[in-house]
Amino acid sequence: MGLPWYRVHAVVLNDPGRLLSIHIMHTALVAGWVGSMALYDLVIFDPSNPVIDL
């Protein structure tokens, strides 16, 4: 099932292009997750139901 994690890290650290591409892919993954959670929060948001009654 692929390489162990320490072998993958050694391969990635020795190849700057691959390291950069993995950072970009990770950033895209996190940004996609944040965007989907923001859309989910907008879908379930109900302005007539306040969280804090002042």
C-alpha positions as CSV (number, residue, x, y, z in Angstrom):
1,M,0.0,0.0,0.0
2,G,2.5,2.6,-1.0
3,L,5.5,3.8,0.9
4,P,5.7,4.3,4.6
5,W,5.3,7.9,5.7
6,Y,9.0,8.5,6.5
7,R,10.0,7.4,3.0
8,V,7.4,9.7,1.4
9,H,8.7,12.6,3.5
10,A,12.3,11.9,2.4
11,V,11.2,11.8,-1.3
12,V,9.3,15.0,-1.0
13,L,12.0,16.9,0.9
14,N,14.6,16.0,-1.7
15,D,12.6,17.4,-4.6
16,P,11.8,21.1,-4.3
17,G,9.3,21.0,-7.2
18,R,7.3,18.2,-5.6
19,L,7.5,20.0,-2.2
20,L,6.0,23.1,-3.7
21,S,3.3,21.2,-5.5
22,I,2.3,19.4,-2.3
23,H,2.1,22.7,-0.4
24,I,-0.1,24.2,-3.2
25,M,-2.4,21.1,-3.2
26,H,-2.7,21.2,0.6
27,T,-3.6,24.9,0.4
28,A,-6.3,24.1,-2.2
29,L,-7.6,21.3,0.0
30,V,-7.9,23.6,3.1
31,A,-9.4,26.5,1.1
32,G,-12.0,24.1,-0.4
33,W,-12.9,22.8,3.0
34,V,-13.3,26.3,4.4
35,G,-15.4,27.4,1.4
36,S,-17.7,24.4,1.8
37,M,-18.1,25.0,5.5
38,A,-18.9,28.7,4.8
39,L,-21.5,27.7,2.3
40,Y,-23.0,25.2,4.7
41,D,-23.2,27.9,7.4
42,L,-24.9,30.2,5.0
43,V,-27.5,27.5,4.1
44,I,-28.4,26.8,7.7
45,F,-28.3,30.4,8.9
46,D,-31.7,31.8,10.1
47,P,-31.7,35.5,10.8
48,S,-35.0,35.3,12.6
49,N,-33.4,33.0,15.3
50,P,-30.8,35.1,17.1
51,V,-28.1,33.4,19.0
52,I,-27.8,36.1,21.7
53,D,-30.9,38.1,22.8
54,L,-29.7,41.6,23.7
